[in-house]
Amino acid sequence: MKTNLVLTGNTETLDKEYNNILSGEWCLQNKNFKNKIADVNYKVIQYHWSDIEKVKKDYVYLNDLYPSLLKSFCNFLNFYHKTNKPERYWHIIIGPWLVESLSILYDRWETIKLLISKNKFDKITVLNLNKDFLITKDFKHFQSIQDDHSWNNVIFKEILNELNINYKLIEVEKTSSAKKSKKNKIKVFLNKSLDNFLKLFNKNSNLLLYKSNFGHNSLIKIFLLTGILPRNYFEFENDLIKNNEKKNRKEIHIKFNPSNSFEKFLNRFLFSLMPMSNVENFSNYLKKVKKIDLNPKVIFTAFGHSNEDFFKTWVAEKVLENKKFIICSHGGWVEEMLSCNFYEMIADKYIIWQKNNSKNVMQMPLNFFLNKKKILNKNHGKDLLFLTYEVELYAHRIQDGPLSSEIVGLSNHWFDFLDKLDKPQKDKINFRHGYPFDKWNIKNEFNKNFSKNFLSKNKKIEQDFKKAKFVVNTQMQTTFFETVKLGLPTFIILKNDLWNLSDDIKRLYYDLKKHNVIFTDITLAANHLKSIWPDPLSWWNSTEILKLRDRFSYECCLETQNNFELCIIFLKKIKNEK
């Protein structure tokens, strides 16, 4: 039977007369596609980043490529906008976009290369959409559209063009599945009114806290002890796009010296992905930025440095005035491969939860956890809380952990673990999947294996924590850190081949594994949980585990007797620095 290569979840690219070869599991996560394929012959190709050794190799390559591409873009943007800004200026503005764009294009490139090298196709079907379809309003819009099947179809089409591979075009309407966020207008109005009132008293503050990830109660305490008013800073959240005219980017190339075929493709194509906020509408941003009546000595954020293009432009301008820029991590991690060290390069000080010896990196207690109380032993609940997480349909950024299609095998790993439990544990399952998204239909698969009655109905994870007797974590990241901090009995189940831990954490990892806090064997994990289920706190509060918990807190999520006071001292210091 003849073969048809299907690259995305666009139903138009399927052909009943052919054996359809799907480039990845992402194709099946479109409801219409899944319904249509029921009557079609198909198979799914193994994902190229299913091999952790390839992930490591590719990460090193992209990490090494990043600085030279950044330099080329900085030079180009200075030329394009007729400016002479230093590299750090543009790095603050375009760094997150460049990190993700590199990963996106290399992932799609390697997908095509692997498919073509191992298979012969009679037909390759793609949608007839041009490159303009790729252009986004800003980085937030760019992130929202990365899982769109039609958007990825265009990227695949351009790679096929680059490799001189023939394909069949299908005519379609130009649509996108990117979702617009809905805002409560009354709530926004009230918050904005309050923020404008507070602005009158906070205009000349030396320290600006923007999306700092401190809880509401912590912010009130910070205000009382430091005088820093907890504002939302609505001036950074205006929709400033006035000019929707897209320049002819076909004529625009960055000056970059490629050393292989992929880099030649980057040279031609990468600029096509740059948001309008950095190109066509940058001058609008700059005009608005210069009208903002704020002049702090220090800028502190945990989220704004990522996808807030207008805020980043304002920060870049302030850094030119020698203002200090501090980035605080909004989550915990232990992986080795993460974001090309982007944050360390743009921040004057990068605050994280774990130990680190880098020059401008500082360990501090968890910012969002400062005002949270531990769950007391006598108040523990009855549920077996099972925490999972979501990944993107199409890989957005190369890093440790499951990427794209790998989540399918991982979710089966989770279900196999739960299936090995006995009735006392199964009857108490509270399954919480990465709220609010379920791109991979994990909840539906859970329902098939267990029951929807076991699905968490709570929006806030804190509500699930309060009802938990024991917590099973599935990654060594923020939720595990939080569980340990709360004092809830927990362990982690991992697929060993998905994680590449930093050298600093490996010894701790093996000790946690030795004492049943981390498992890579789900049978051993299930047996351990069954054995401690009558009284998990006895195990959790044993001498050996308490020592490990203290060690974990010291190395990965700093815990002191005076976390809040430590934070206040730091904020006062940077606020009063001359």
C-alpha positions in Angstrom: 0.0 0.0 0.0 1.2 3.5 -0.9 2.3 5.8 2.0 1.3 9.3 2.9 3.4 11.3 5.4 1.2 13.3 7.8 3.2 16.0 9.7 0.5 17.7 11.9 -3.0 17.1 13.3 -4.6 18.8 10.3 -7.3 16.4 9.1 -7.0 17.6 5.5 -3.6 15.9 5.2 -5.0 12.4 5.8 -5.7 10.2 2.8 -7.9 7.0 3.1 -6.4 5.5 0.0 -2.9 5.5 1.6 -1.1 4.1 4.6 -0.7 7.2 6.6 2.6 7.7 8.5 2.2 10.1 11.4 5.2 12.2 12.3 4.3 12.2 16.0 1.7 11.5 18.7 0.8 15.2 18.5 -1.3 14.4 15.3 -3.7 12.3 17.4 -4.5 15.1 19.9 -6.9 16.8 17.6 -10.4 15.6 18.2 -11.5 15.9 14.6 -8.3 14.2 13.5 -8.8 11.3 15.9 -12.4 10.8 14.8 -11.4 10.8 11.1 -8.5 8.4 11.5 -10.6 5.6 12.9 -11.3 4.5 9.4 -7.8 5.1 8.1 -4.6 3.0 8.1 -1.9 4.6 10.0 1.2 4.2 12.2 3.1 6.7 14.4 6.8 7.2 14.0 9.0 7.2 17.2 9.9 10.7 18.3 13.6 11.7 17.7 14.0 13.1 21.2 12.9 9.8 22.8 16.6 9.2 23.1 18.0 11.1 26.1 21.5 10.9 24.7 20.3 12.7 21.5 18.6 15.3 23.8 21.9 15.9 25.6 23.9 16.2 22.3 21.3 18.5 20.7 21.2 20.7 23.8 24.9 21.2 23.8 24.8 22.1 20.1 21.9 24.6 20.5 23.5 26.0 23.6 26.7 26.7 21.7 24.9 28.1 18.8 22.8 30.5 20.8 25.5 33.2 21.5 26.5 33.7 17.9 22.9 33.9 16.8 22.1 36.4 19.5 25.0 38.6 18.4 23.8 38.5 14.8 20.2 39.5 15.8 21.5 42.3 18.0 23.5 43.7 15.1 20.5 43.3 12.8 18.0 45.0 15.2 20.3 47.9 15.7 20.6 48.3 12.0 16.9 47.8 11.4 15.8 50.3 14.1 18.7 52.7 13.4 20.0 52.4 17.0 23.2 51.5 18.7 22.0 49.5 21.7 24.4 47.1 23.6 23.9 43.4 23.3 22.4 43.1 26.8 19.6 45.5 25.8 18.4 43.2 23.0 19.2 40.1 25.0 16.6 41.2 27.6 14.0 41.8 24.9 14.5 38.9 22.5 16.3 36.2 24.6 13.2 34.1 25.5 12.0 34.2 21.9 15.4 33.1 20.6 15.8 30.3 23.1 12.4 28.8 22.1 12.6 29.5 18.4 15.9 27.6 18.1 14.4 24.6 19.9 11.3 24.7 17.8 13.0 24.9 14.4 15.6 22.3 15.3 13.0 19.9 16.6 10.9 20.2 13.4 14.1 19.9 11.3 15.2 16.8 13.0 11.7 15.3 12.8 11.8 15.7 9.0 15.4 14.5 8.6 14.7 11.3 10.6 11.5 10.6 8.7 13.1 11.0 5.3 16.2 9.1 6.2 14.4 6.0 7.4 11.3 5.9 5.1 10.3 6.3 1.5 7.0 8.2 1.0 4.8 8.2 -2.0 3.2 11.4 -0.9 3.7 14.2 1.6 0.7 16.3 2.2 0.8 19.9 3.7 -1.5 22.8 3.9 -1.1 25.7 1.5 -0.3 28.5 4.0 2.5 31.0 3.5 5.1 32.3 6.0 3.1 35.4 6.9 0.8 33.0 8.9 3.7 32.5 11.3 4.1 36.2 12.4 2.7 36.9 15.8 1.8 40.1 17.7 4.2 39.6 20.6 6.0 36.8 22.5 2.9 36.0 24.5 1.0 35.5 21.3 4.0 33.5 19.9 3.8 31.1 22.9 0.1 30.7 22.6 0.3 29.5 19.0 3.1 27.0 19.2 0.8 24.0 19.5 -1.4 25.1 16.6 -1.3 22.4 13.9 -1.6 24.9 11.0 1.2 27.0 12.4 3.5 24.0 12.7 2.4 22.9 9.2 4.0 26.1 7.8 7.3 25.4 9.5 7.3 21.8 8.2 6.5 23.1 4.7 9.4 25.5 4.8 11.8 22.8 6.0 10.7 20.6 3.1 11.4 23.5 0.7 14.8 23.9 2.2 15.6 20.2 1.7 14.1 20.2 -1.8 11.6 17.6 -0.9 8.4 17.4 -3.0 5.0 17.6 -1.4 1.3 18.0 -2.2 -0.5 21.2 -1.3 -4.0 21.2 0.2 -6.0 24.5 -0.1 -7.5 25.6 3.3 -8.9 28.6 5.0 -6.4 30.7 6.9 -7.4 30.0 10.6 -5.6 29.5 13.8 -6.5 27.7 17.0 -4.7 30.1 19.3 -7.0 31.1 22.1 -7.6 34.6 23.3 -7.6 35.1 27.0 -10.9 36.2 28.5 -10.8 38.8 31.2 -13.4 39.8 33.8 -13.9 43.4 32.8 -15.4 44.4 36.2 -12.5 42.8 38.0 -9.9 44.4 35.7 -11.6 47.8 36.2 -11.5 47.6 40.0 -8.0 46.3 40.1 -6.8 49.0 37.7 -8.6 51.7 39.7 -6.9 50.5 42.9 -3.6 50.3 41.2 -3.9 53.9 39.9 -4.6 55.0 43.4 -1.6 53.2 44.9 0.5 54.7 42.1 0.1 58.1 43.7 2.0 56.9 46.8 4.6 54.6 45.1 5.8 56.7 42.1 9.3 57.4 43.6 10.0 53.9 45.1 13.6 52.7 44.8 12.4 49.1 44.4 9.8 48.0 41.9 8.2 44.5 42.4 6.5 43.4 39.3 4.9 39.9 39.2 7.2 39.0 42.0 5.4 35.7 42.9 5.1 36.7 46.6 1.7 35.8 47.9 -0.9 38.5 48.8 -0.3 38.1 52.5 3.5 38.3 52.0 3.2 41.4 49.9 1.2 43.1 52.7 3.8 42.2 55.3 6.5 43.4 52.9 4.7 46.7 52.6 4.5 47.1 56.4 8.1 46.3 56.9 9.7 48.0 53.9 7.2 50.6 52.6 7.0 48.9 49.1 3.4 49.1 48.0 2.1 45.9 46.4 1.0 47.3 42.9 0.0 45.4 39.8 1.6 48.0 37.4 -1.1 48.1 34.8 1.0 50.5 32.7 3.0 47.4 31.6 0.0 45.4 30.5 -1.5 47.7 27.8 -2.2 46.2 24.4 0.0 48.6 22.4 -0.2 47.1 18.9 -1.6 49.8 16.7 0.2 49.0 13.5 -0.8 45.6 12.1 1.0 46.1 8.8 3.6 43.3 8.3 6.8 44.2 6.5 8.0 42.1 3.6 10.2 39.8 5.6 11.2 37.8 2.5 13.8 40.3 1.8 15.2 40.3 5.3 18.1 38.0 6.3 20.3 38.1 9.4 24.1 38.2 8.9 25.1 34.8 10.3 27.8 32.4 9.1 26.2 29.0 8.9 28.3 25.9 9.2 25.7 23.3 8.2 22.4 22.9 6.3 20.3 23.6 9.4 22.1 26.8 10.1 21.6 27.8 6.4 17.9 27.3 7.0 18.1 29.5 10.2 19.8 32.2 8.2 17.0 32.3 5.7 14.0 31.5 7.9 14.5 32.3 11.6 13.6 36.0 11.3 10.1 34.9 10.0 9.3 33.9 13.5 10.2 37.1 15.2 7.1 38.8 16.8 5.9 42.2 15.5 6.6 43.7 18.9 10.4 43.4 18.1 10.1 44.5 14.5 7.1 46.5 13.0 5.8 47.7 16.3 9.0 48.2 18.3 8.9 52.0 17.8 5.4 52.1 19.2 6.6 50.3 22.3 9.6 52.6 22.7 7.4 55.7 22.5 5.1 54.4 25.2 7.9 53.1 27.4 9.5 56.6 27.6 6.2 58.0 28.9 6.1 55.8 31.9 6.7 57.8 35.0 8.6 55.3 37.1 12.3 55.5 38.0 13.3 52.8 40.5 16.9 51.9 41.3 16.1 48.2 41.3 13.6 46.2 39.2 12.5 42.8 40.7 10.4 40.2 38.8 9.7 36.5 38.7 7.6 36.4 35.5 7.8 39.7 33.6 11.2 38.9 32.1 9.8 36.0 30.1 6.7 36.8 27.9 6.0 40.5 28.7 7.4 42.3 25.7 6.5 45.8 26.7 7.8 45.3 30.2 11.1 43.8 28.8 11.5 46.9 26.6 11.0 49.2 29.6 13.5 47.1 31.6 16.1 47.3 28.7 15.8 51.0 28.7 16.2 51.2 32.4 19.3 49.0 32.3 20.8 51.5 30.0 20.4 54.0 32.9 22.4 51.6 35.1 19.3 50.4 37.0 19.6 47.0 38.6 17.6 44.1 37.2 16.9 41.2 39.5 15.1 38.0 38.3 13.7 35.6 40.8 12.9 32.0 39.9 9.2 31.1 40.0 9.8 27.4 40.3 12.2 24.8 41.4 14.3 22.4 39.3 17.3 20.1 39.5 17.8 19.4 35.8 21.1 20.2 34.0 19.6 21.4 30.7 17.6 24.6 31.0 17.2 27.7 28.8 20.8 28.2 27.6 21.6 30.0 30.9 19.6 32.9 29.6 18.5 34.3 33.0 22.0 34.4 34.4 23.2 36.4 31.4 20.6 39.2 31.5 20.2 39.7 35.2 22.4 41.6 37.7 21.2 39.1 40.2 19.4 35.8 39.6 17.7 34.4 42.7 16.9 30.7 42.8 15.9 28.2 45.4 18.8 25.8 45.1 22.5 26.1 45.8 24.6 27.6 43.1 28.1 28.9 42.9 27.7 31.1 39.8 28.9 34.7 40.2 25.5 36.5 39.9 23.3 33.7 41.3 21.9 33.8 44.8 20.0 31.2 46.8 17.0 32.4 48.7 13.9 30.8 50.3 10.9 30.1 48.1 9.2 33.4 47.4 5.7 32.2 47.0 6.0 30.0 50.1 7.0 32.6 52.6 3.7 32.9 54.3 2.4 29.3 54.0 2.0 27.2 57.1 3.0 23.5 57.3 0.2 21.0 57.4 0.4 19.6 60.9 0.8 15.9 61.4 -2.4 15.5 63.3 -4.4 17.2 60.5 -3.4 15.0 57.6 -6.2 13.8 55.3 -7.3 10.6 53.7 -6.5 10.9 50.0 -3.7 9.5 47.9 -2.9 12.6 45.9 -1.3 11.8 42.6 0.3 14.8 40.9 1.1 14.8 37.2 2.0 17.5 34.7 1.4 18.8 31.2 3.8 19.1 28.3 3.4 20.9 25.0 2.1 19.0 21.9 5.0 20.2 19.8 8.3 20.8 21.7 8.8 24.4 22.6 12.2 24.2 24.3 14.8 21.5 24.6 15.2 20.5 28.3 15.2 17.6 30.6 12.0 15.6 31.2 9.4 14.4 28.7 9.3 16.3 25.4 6.2 16.3 23.2 5.2 12.7 22.3 7.2 11.2 25.3 4.3 12.2 27.6 2.2 9.3 26.1 4.6 6.6 27.3 5.0 8.5 30.6 1.3 8.6 31.3 1.1 4.9 30.7 3.9 4.6 33.3 1.7 6.5 35.8 -1.3 4.3 35.2 0.7 1.1 35.5 1.9 2.3 38.9 -1.6 3.1 40.1 -2.8 -0.3 38.8 -0.3 -2.1 41.0 -1.8 -0.6 44.2 -4.3 -2.5 46.4 -7.9 -1.5 47.0 -7.2 0.6 50.2 -5.0 2.9 48.1 -7.0 2.8 44.9 -10.2 3.8 46.7 -8.5 7.0 47.9 -6.9 8.2 44.6 -7.1 11.9 43.9 -5.6 12.3 40.4 -4.5 15.9 39.6 -3.3 16.5 36.1 -1.5 19.8 35.1 -4.3 22.3 35.6 -5.9 23.9 33.6 -4.7 22.3 30.4 -5.1 18.7 29.2 -3.6 18.9 25.7 -2.8 15.2 25.7 -6.2 14.0 27.0 -4.5 12.4 30.0 -7.7 12.8 32.1 -9.7 10.8 29.5 -7.1 8.0 29.5 -7.2 8.0 33.3 -11.0 7.7 33.2 -10.7 4.6 30.9 -8.4 2.9 33.4 -10.0 4.1 36.7 -12.9 6.5 37.2 -13.6 10.2 36.7 -14.7 10.1 40.4 -11.0 10.0 41.3 -10.2 13.2 39.3 -9.4 16.3 41.3 -12.2 18.9 41.1 -10.2 21.7 42.8 -8.7 24.7 41.0 -6.1 25.3 43.6 -3.6 22.6 44.5 -3.7 23.8 48.2 -7.2 22.4 48.5 -5.9 19.0 47.4 -2.9 19.2 49.8 -5.2 19.7 52.8 -7.0 16.4 52.0 -3.9 14.4 51.3 -2.7 11.5 53.4 0.2 10.8 51.0 1.4 12.5 47.8 2.9 10.8 44.8 4.9 13.3 42.7 6.0 12.5 39.2 8.8 15.1 38.8 11.5 16.5 41.0 10.3 20.1 40.5 8.1 22.7 42.1 5.3 20.5 43.4 7.7 18.1 45.1 9.5 21.0 46.7 6.2 22.4 48.0 5.1 19.0 49.3 8.3 18.6 51.3 8.0 22.2 52.6 4.4 21.4 53.8 5.6 18.4 55.7 3.4 16.0 53.7 4.6 12.4 53.2 5.6 12.0 49.6 7.8 10.2 47.1 8.6 10.6 43.4 8.2 8.1 40.6 10.4 8.8 37.5 11.2 7.3 34.2 14.9 7.1 34.5 15.6 7.8 30.8 13.9 11.2 30.7 16.1 13.1 33.2 19.6 14.4 33.1 20.4 15.8 36.6 23.0 18.4 37.3 26.3 17.2 38.9 25.5 19.1 42.1 22.3 17.1 42.7 23.3 13.6 41.7 24.6 12.5 45.1 21.5 13.7 46.8 19.4 12.0 44.1 21.0 8.6 44.7 20.5 9.0 48.5 16.9 9.9 48.0 16.5 6.8 45.8 18.3 4.6 48.3 15.8 5.7 51.1 12.6 5.3 49.0 12.0 9.0 48.3 12.6 8.5 44.6 11.7 5.4 42.5 12.4 4.5 39.0 10.9 1.0 39.5 7.1 1.3 39.8 6.7 -2.1 41.3 9.0 -1.2 44.2 7.2 2.1 44.6 3.8 0.5 44.8 5.0 -2.1 47.3 6.6 0.6 49.5 3.4 2.7 49.4 1.3 -0.3 50.4 3.6 -1.1 53.3 3.5 2.4 54.8 -0.1 3.3 53.9 -1.5 2.6 57.4 0.8 5.2 58.9 2.9 7.0 56.3 4.0 9.7 58.8 6.0 7.1 60.8 8.2 6.6 57.7 8.2 10.2 56.7 9.3 11.4 60.2 11.8 8.7 60.7 15.4 9.8 61.6 16.9 8.9 58.2 14.1 10.6 56.2 14.2 13.7 58.3 17.9 14.1 57.7 17.3 13.7 54.0 14.5 16.2 54.1 16.7 18.8 55.8 19.5 18.1 53.3 17.1 18.5 50.4 15.8 21.8 51.7 19.4 23.0 52.2 20.5 22.1 48.7 17.4 22.6 46.7 14.9 24.8 48.4 16.5 26.9 51.2 14.7 26.5 54.5 15.7 28.5 57.6 14.1 29.4 60.9 13.5 32.9 59.6 12.7 32.7 55.9 10.6 35.8 55.8 13.1 37.9 57.8 15.8 36.8 55.4 13.7 38.0 52.5 13.0 41.3 54.2 16.7 41.9 54.9 17.4 41.3 51.2 14.7 43.6 49.9 15.7 46.4 52.3 19.3 46.0 51.2 18.6 46.3 47.5 16.1 49.0 48.1 18.6 51.2 49.9 21.7 50.4 47.8 23.2 53.6 46.3 
